[in-house]
Amino acid sequence: VKALLAYSVHEHQLGHTRHVDVWLAPEQIALQDDGRGMGLDRPGYVENLLGTLIGQSSEVQLHGIGLSLVAAVTPLLVVQSTRGGIGWRQSFEFGVAIEPPTRLGPSQNAGTLITLAGLPPLSQAGVSNLAAQSKVWQAASPGLAIVFHEHHRPTVAGRVA
């Protein structure tokens, strides 16, 4: 979760993100930012990132290694992103795409929503560690708000193997 949150913090440092919501629910975690969105419209974007790790891709895209690692160990990871006014969605089971990037259509809101499902519950120590790291990032990043929600359960349409 820290690796995914770090992307939003980095987007803030680049001037694209001001707000991040993190939902921590049993068996499901979601992060949503108001940044510029991911490039899901680029064919093979997330798969090429994973291929970089296992040596099956000649493209080196180190900026996405954290997402690839998270996707590889997550029963279901869904990325919804709006970039350039167009929404996109793609789902993965343990790092393998279960659908190609799907164009959702025009949207006025930019940003990315990443949902991880089928996970064991995050321990209280894990939640505390994540909250502490978030405070460090917020202190170093004026104007960035990271808000945690524990009672809202994000919903994901998809399947878990």
Protein Blocks (a to p, Z undefined) as FASTA:
>chain_A
ZZmmmmmmmmmmnopafbdcddddehiacdddfbebpaklbghklmmmmmmmnopafbdc
fklmmmmmmmmmgfbacddddeehiacddddeehiafbdcddebjcfbgcdddddehiac
ddfklmmmmmmmmmmmmmmmghiacdddfkbccddedddZZ
